[in-house]
Amino acid sequence: MKLLNAYLRKTFGCKVYKLALNGGFTCPNRDGTKGNRGCIFCSAGGSGDFAESPQLSVTEQIEQGKQRVAAKIKDGKYIAYFQAYTNTYAPVNILRDKFLEAIRHPDVVALSIATRPDCLPSDVLDLLEELNNIKPVWVELGLQTIHAQSADYIRRGYDLDVYDKGVKQLRKRKIEVVTHVILGLPNETKEDMVATVDYVCKSGATGIKLQLLHVLKHTDLLTDYEAKRFEALTEDEYIDILKACVAVIPEDVIVHRLTGDGDKKILVAPLWSANKKRVWNRIQKEVLSESLLMLK
């Protein structure tokens, strides 16, 4: 198993930091195409609560993002990460302008694009392939789970075979694929979550993000949580699940995330996850092997 930071340092020869950008896009699960309320867990910011303002140009967002992390990175480079909503859900000419502006920035070494596998038409795939010939492109796909009952509950809006097709199309064009998985979805067992991780690792994805389920204000998930239809994972439960998931991730799949941040202003549960430093220390001590602890 490879951790992202070590992979980036080896690939680019320096510290590399992700800058969360907002392209001003929407989502088929919000604009009425497939739904109006988004996925059940998704915040009003479209999972881009830490992204810069879409009122700024892409270049302005990058420069503002650099200032935000200036104390954390010296003489490093950046990944332009289009994070909020669905970032291939727009006419290709609009996508081209925004993505080219980002990838041509002299301090940007790679482009990361969060999207859905049902939003990869052929002209967008051609654009992504073109961009990938300029600098590395990662496409981050929000799968979350392989289990149909859970997918229906979270209102994902596409079947598993759509994900499989998306991965195949992207990898055919030699584009890196990072798959998002949520741990702690209501009514899923540890075995269910491990099965999702195992499936992703065998799907052709080159990277994986493991994200703790956060209950956020102003989401439909909060309604179910307050009605006591499910319980958020405890810290001990999460660590135990994480151990089992990490055990099935092979060496050639890059681990981009082992937990996740919930905006403290809107986080309802689990509140223990807000202590990022303590949680990461536990993950290092109890989940990662000694060889991985040496990676920085």
N, C-alpha and C positions, 0 to 999 in steps of 0.2 A: 504493500500500500504506500502511495506517495501523498504527502501533504502539499497543498498548493504553494505555500511560501517557499519551500525548498525547490519545488519545480520551477517557480518563477525566477529565483535567484540563479539556478543552474542554466535556465534557458536564456535569460537576458543579462546575466552577469551583474545584477544590482538589485537593490530593494525595489519592488514594484507594488504600487498601491492602486486599488480600484476607486474610481471616482464615479459616484452614482449620478446619472443624468436623467432628465425628463424631457422626452421628445415631444410632449404634448399630444400623445396618442390616446386612443380609447381602447375598448375591448369588445369583442362580439358578445360577451356575456353581460355587457352593460348597455350597449346601444340598441338593444331590441332584436338583434340578429339571432342570438341564442338565449338571451335573457336580459333582464333589466337591473338585477340586484347584484351581479357579480358572484364570484364564488363565496360560499357561506362564511369563510374566514377572512376574506379580503377587506382591507381597510378602505376608507374613502380615497386614500392616496394610491390605490392600485398596487399595493406592495412596494411602493416607492417612497415611503415616508421619510427616508433619509436622502432622497434625491434633491438636486438643485431645482430652482424655479423654472418652469417651462416658458416663463415670460422672457427669460434671458436667451441669447443665442447659444448655440452649442459651445462655441469658443469661450464665451463669457462664463458659462457653467463650468467648463474645465478649469478656467483660471480661478474662479471662486472656490471650486473644490480643492484646488491645489493650496490655496490659502488656508482652508479649514484643516488640512492635514500637514501643514508646514512643519509643525513641531515633531511629527512622527516620522518624517522621511527627509533625508538629506542626500542630495545628489542622486536621486532615484528617478524612476520613470513611472508611467501611469497606464492603466487600462481604462478606456472610456466605456463605461457600463450603462447602457440604456436599460433602466430598471423598471420604471413605472408603467403599469398597464401592459398592453401587448404591442411590442415594438416592431412587428412586421405587419401590423394591421393598418395600412395606409397605402395610397397610390405609390407605385414604385419610384416615381420621380421625386416625391417628397422624401421618401426613405433615402434615396440616393444623395440628395443634397445634405441631409443631416449626418448620414454616416460618413460621407466623404469629408465633411468639415471636421468630424472627430478624428478620423483615421489619419488625416494629413497633419494634425497638430504635431509639432516636432517632439513633444515630450510624451506622446502616446505611442506605446509599443504594440498594443493589441486592442481589438474591439470586441466587446461582449454584449450580446443582444438577448434580452429576456423576451420570450414569446410563447405561443401555443403551437403545438404541432398541426393544428387545423388551420393555421394562418401562414402557410408556406406555399403559395402558388408558384408556378414555374418561373414567372418573371422575377419574383423575389429571390428564389433560389439562384437564378442566374446572377443577380446583383450580389448576393452573398459570396458566390464563387469569385466574382470579379474583385470584390474587396479583399478576399482571402489571398489574392495574388499580390496585394499591396502590403498588407501586414496581417498577422494571424487574426482570424475571426473565430470566436466561440459563440455558439447559439445555445442559450439556456432554455430548456423545455420544462414547463411546469406540469409534470406528470402527477406527483403527490402520492399516488397509490395505484396498484394494479388491480385492486379488488372492485368489482362492478358496483356492489352495494355502497361502498364508501364513496366511489366516484359520483354516484347518483346523489348521495347525501350532500356532498360538498358542491353540487351543481357544476361539475367540471365541464360538461357539455360536449364531450367526445369520447369515443370508445378506445380501447387499448390498441386496436389495430391501426388507428390513426397515428398514435405515437410511434409504433413500429415502422410505419411507412415514412414518417418524418425523419426518424433517425437514419433509415436506409438512404433516403434522398440526400441528406446532408453529408453523410459519410462518403457517399459516391462522389461527392464534390470535394472530398478531403477537408471538410469543415469539422472542427472539433464540436462535440455535443456534450453539454453538461446538463444532467437531469436532476430536477428538484424532487425531493421526497419529504413528506411530512410524517414525523413520528408522533404518535399520540392521537390520531384521529379517533373519534368516538366509535366504540365497539370493535376496534381492531385489537387483536392479541399481539403479543411479542412475535409470535410465529408469523402472523400476517405481515408485520412490518419487515421482518427479516426476508420473507419471500419477495416483497417488493424490491428490496435492495439487491437481492440475488438476481432477480429478473433484469433490473436496470444494468447490472454489471455484465450480463450476458447479451444485452440488447444491441451492443455496438457503441453505446455511449462511452466517451473517453474520460468523463468526469462525473462526479456526483456531489450533490449538496444534501446534507441531512439537516432538516429544520424541525425544531421543536414546535408543536402546535401552540400558538399563542391565541388567547381569547382577547380580542380588542374591543374597545368601545365602538358603538355605532355599527356593529356587524350583526348579522342574523345568528351567527354562532353564539354570540353573547346571550341572546334570548334563550337558546337551549341550555346554556350553562346556568343561567339564573333560575331556570325551571328545573335544575338538577337532573337533566336528562343524561348528563355525563359528568365525569370528573377530570380535571386536568391532571397530567402526570406529576407525581412528586419528583423531587430531585433524584432520590435513590432509584426510583423506577426508570427514569430517563437514562441514568448511567448504566443500569443493567441492560436496558434495550440497546443502548449504543454499543456496549461491548459485543452483544450478539450480532449486531449489524456489521460492525467493523471486521468481525471474524470472517465474513463471506466476501469482503471486498478484495479483489486480486491486486497484485503489484502494479499492473498496467493501467489501473483506473485511478485518476487523480482525485483526491478528496478535497473539495473546495470549501466545505463547511461541515462542522460537527455539532453545531448548535445554531443559534440565531439570536438576533437582537429584536426585541419588541420596543417600539417607541414608549418610553416610560410615561408619557403624557396620556397615552390611550391604552396601556397595558392593564388588563384586569386580572388575568391569570395565565400561567403560574407566576406569582410574584417573585419566587426564588430566582427565576431566570434573569431578573434585572441586575443581579450581582454578577456581571460578566466575568470579572477577574476571578472570583471564587469558583465559579462553574468551570472556567477554563482550566484552573489549577487542578480541579478534581478530574477533569477529562485527561489531562496530561498524566496525572498520577495513577489513575485507575483504569483508563481505557487504552492509552497508547503504550506501546512497548518501549523499552529503554532505547532501542535504535531510533525510534521516531522522536523521542525526547531530545535527541541530539540535533534534530533538524530545526532550522530557524528560518 
